[in-house]
Amino acid sequence: MSVFEKIYEVVKRIPKGKVATYGYVALLAGNPRWARVVGYALHNNPAPMVIPCHRVVNREGRVAEAFVFGGGNAQRELLEREGIVFREDGTVDLKKYGWNM
């Protein structure tokens, strides 16, 4: 299984209404140093309807400004549709919405 496939398998497990950080996905995929690789893999997501890359945020709980499937606003909208509430500073409360964190 390739590194990207390992990453995609982890991201598929993030439940609706939860988020994970790039670093946490990297850890679960096999190497905590793959956070940037996770970002690259998600930017090249071959199946956005199957691999919910919108559920991955940075370590501060921020969405990606360059979210490939419509920009940061699109990622935020997708998360809000799943019931995630953003703080005034635009971040997600990782203690509340973080998957297995």
N, C-alpha and C positions, 0 to 999 in steps of 0.2 A: 504494500500500500504506500502511495506517495505521501509526502509531507502535506500537500494540499488536501488529499483525500482524508487524512487523519484530522486535519483542521475542520473540514466540512462535516465530518461525522460528529465532532464535538458540537459545532454550531447547530446542527440539526436537533440536538438534545436540549437546547435552551428552551424552556417552556414559554408559552404565550404569557405576557405580562411580567416577564423577567428579563434582565440583561446580564451580560458577562463582559469583563474587560478583555482587551486583546491579550494581556499577560496571563489571565486565567485560562483563556482558551489555549494559549501556547502551552501552559503547564499541563493541561489535560491532554493535549495532543502529543505530549512526549518530551518537550523541551521548554523550560521557562524563558529561554532566551530567544524564542521565535516570535515575540510580539510583533515585530515589523513584518515578519513573514505572514503572520495572520492577516495583517492589513492588506498585504499584497494579494494573498489568496482571495480575500473577500472582494477586493477590487476586481478580481477576475472570476467572480462567482458565475459558474455556468448555468445555475438553476435557481434564480432568486426566489421563485415561488416555493421551492423545496428547502433551500438552505437560507434560513432567516437571518441574513447578515445584518439587518437593521437592529438586531438585538445585541450587537457588540458595540461597546462604547469605550472611551479611553479611561485611564485609571482615575481620572477626576469625575467621571460620569458624564462626560461631554460627548455629543454626537460628532460624527465626522463632517467637517465643513465641505469636504470634497466627496460626499457620499455619491457613489457612482450611479445610483439609481434615482437621481433627481435632486441631489444636493442635501445639505444638512436639514433643511426644512422638511423634505420628504421623509427623512429618517425619523425626525421628531414626530411628524404626523402619524407615521406607522406605529410608533411606540405609544403615542397618546390614544390611538384607536384600541390598543390592547390594555388600556387602563393605567398606563404609567403617567404619573403627574410630575412635571418638571418644577424645580425650584425657581425662584425669581432670577437667580444667576444663570439659568439655562442648563443646569446639571440635573442628573438623575440621582436620587438618594440610593447609593449602592447598598446601604444597610437594609433598606426597605425592599428594594427591587432587585438586588443582586442575587444571581442564581448561585446557590451553594457557597456563598461568601460569608 
